[in-house]
Amino acid sequence: MKKTFAALGGAVALCMGLASCGGGSGGGMASPGDGASVQSASKGDEAVAYGLQAPASQADSESILAQLVDAGRDQGRPPGLIHGASGGDSRNGAYTVYAANGTEQVLSINFDTSTYAMTDASRQVTTGTFTLDPLEADVSVFDSPRATAQVNTARFQVVDGAVLGSFPFRQGDSNPPTYSVQPFLAFRSFTDDPRQFDGIYNVVGVAVGPTKGYSSSQIQQISIEGNGARLKFCMHDLVFSSGGCAGTGVESYTISRDASDAWLATNVGFPGNKFRFRMARIGGQNTFLAANPYSTPGYPPENYQRLSIGFPDIPAAQETIKARVYASDGSYGIAVTDAPMYSTNTRRPDATSSGFAYDAKVVTGTQGVQQINGAGNARFFAIRNTKLVALVGTPANLDTRGYLQIGRIDGPVSRGPNSGTYTVFASLGSRHTLTIDLEAKSYGTADEAGVSTGGTLAEDPAEPGTYIVSNLRIDSAANTARLRVAKNTVVGAFPYPIRPLGDLFQVQPFIGSNALAAAQSAIDGTYNLFTLNSDNISAYGRLARQVRIANSGTTLQICDEHDSSAQANYTVDNCPAELKTVFAVSPDTASGNWTAEIPGLPPSSPNFARKYSFSIMEVAGQKTYVGVQYSIWGTKMFTIGLEDSGAWPPVVARGASTRRVTFNPSNSSWNGIRLDASWLDRTATQADGTQAIEHLAVAPADINKPQGIRGIGLDPGIGPIHTAMQSKGLVVMSHGFGLGTDFGMFLIEGADQ
């Protein structure tokens, strides 16, 4: 592992060693939105994220680029460049390219002849034609022999004198050369007056290694002052440190013009540490651009290339906007971003989709850097100005570091009221956050340990209001992962982990809310509870009871029937005295979480250390009790409770159940049901693609038992096959024991949707 501290060559922490940074993975860029689970590297690895520049020989490339990008002279331009085309389309001309492979190149375009030429610093020229994309206005597609994938994702668009897109650039110094589609940003002109440079800039970027394609990420700040005479490099990496340029640890540089008419920043204390940059303007704001080779000080030349993009540090915009983005995994698509969320949905060269949606917050010490998925290990950092957005993955995670998105803002958009971040309770005993963006059609979820995964959503054409969930954890013949949303509520099935190690997953029912009751006085009610027990393999048991929360949410009384009772035989009111247990309720550390326990009991008490952790959510105007926890025996428990009511209207509902194809553990099924006072009709699509159909009788309520629970599917001499309860928004069913346990939650159609 190689670690050193250098700021633009001397004092910022670099992550250059392949052993410590993930080199040797076989090349290619990270693609974090494919639904894979991502595992976190150590914070030590993240702490050595590289800075803007370390020293390397640049003389040859500078002298060539000085000829290529100086708009005032044509001599020395390689054949094929279309410079200063007279007349014709105003967009014709030569643009200086800043590419995600860390190189500075020249793109010449002629819109009259639909031709282009891309020239790198070694004078290698790639020429070709381009065509308009028939599906996307103002987007053109590069025709290049380097783009050999199933889908040609090399394309571009022009905005305010800049070109934004993706192109099949060379991967590192691969020999023979290999190419991959990567994003770029190009400008035709730059700011010549350094007095316009002053300000603080949020900078994101990627570093690309040589033949093995290693990549890492950069999230930092710089400050330019003195009418463009001085540059301060702020030493703190914004991944962990706060303060940015307002904090401590700054290195100073002088700014001068170099031979290529770019600007050269030279370290005051170590003049050998230099880097080149340019300043462009778009949308009335500066854009900082740098593409430089560098190596780790004290080691043999490594020929790394680094791209950096910076926007002024101004308050993050609150409005929701949509952008067309180009990503370092070769994909293109959309991003939707605002103050609380960043989401994306892109198409990759292999014709598959990639996406994620996570919560966002402003990084302390900055005004305009957003940390995306702060509670998860798949974190990103985003910046934007009036015309552009840029996002980079955190360097500490193997699946996100080196990932870059650059996008053009198309305009404002509305996500809809049901997009947002939900607290999710999974039926096999785990708790998660789930962020959904119904405009971008993407999602992201993280468990309590921060392990994250994301993907895309597709509307089910056969079932309006249902979204099919894509995720690499799904391994069954039929994808039964789905979700449906209503006001403040999401119900569905997802491949959440079935044991704490997070290495085994099953598609399982879940319910979530983005409005858990935060006031203790608001949680009172009488609830019929269904509890599902599971181990590290599957669900295996169930029970039913009634509880009452009273006294402004300070007490919970339960009728303690036998643990094997799948029927709630008593109400709280007619419960035998010896079965009644009263718990004290208190707020948990997180808002909306509550704990019920009996304090002060001796270890000999049967209720010693017994407690319940739960939350109260609202579905279609009625309260719903929900909680997950480990019991003192190591069993995982999922509990859901509906307010007791004798109302039993006819409903249509859809959702997931743990019903399996066989008695072997497998992914859950997706169900549609019709339920009234007489019959239950159910169609279950199972994980092997087959369907199961049931038509079962509904028993009337027993006046001595909870009125909101009914038996369904009577078996003479044995009892009901299923036990069910319903509210205005939900139907919950349970049946069976062992691997045959069938436990389902279904969202009623029209429930505040």
Buried (B, 14 or more C-beta within 10 A) or exposed (E): EBBBEBBBBBBBBBBBBBEBBBBEBEBBBBBBBBBBBBBBBEEEBBBBBBBBBBBBEBEEBBEBBBBBBBBEEEEEBBEBBBBEBEEEEEBBBBBBBBBBBBBBBBBBBBBEEBBBBBBBBEEEBBBBBBEEBEEEEEBBBBBBEBBEBEBBBBBBBBBEBBBBBBBBBBBBBBEEEBBBBBBBBBBBBBBEEBEBBBBBBBBBBBBBBBBBBBBBBBBBBBBBBEEBBBBBBBBBBBBEBEBBBBBEBBBBBBBEEBEBBBBBBBBEEBEEBBBBBBBBBBBEBBBBBBBBBBBBBEEEEBBBBBBBBBBBBBEBBEEBBBBBBBBBBBBBBBBBBBBBBBBBBBBBBEEBBBBBBBBBBBBBBBBBBBBBBBBBBBBBBBBBBBBBBBBBBBBBBBBBBBBBBBBBBBEEBEBEEBBBBBBBBBBBBBBBBBBBBBBBBBBBBBBEBBBBBBBBBEEBEEBEBBBBBBBEBBEBEBBBBBBBBBBBBBBBBBBBBBBBEBEEBBBBBBBBBBBBBBEBEEBBBBBBBBBBBBBBBBBBBBBBBBBBBBBEBBBBBBBBBEEEBBBBBBBBEEBEEEBEBEBBBEBEEEEBBBBBBBEEEEEEEEEEEBBBBBBBBBBBEBBBBBBBBEEEEEBBBBBBBBBBBEEBEEBBBBBBBBBBBEEEBBBBBBBBBBBEEEEBBBBBBBBBEEEEEBEBEBBEBBEEBBBBBBBBBBEEEEEBBBBBBBBBBBBBBBBBEEBBBBBBBBBBBBBBB
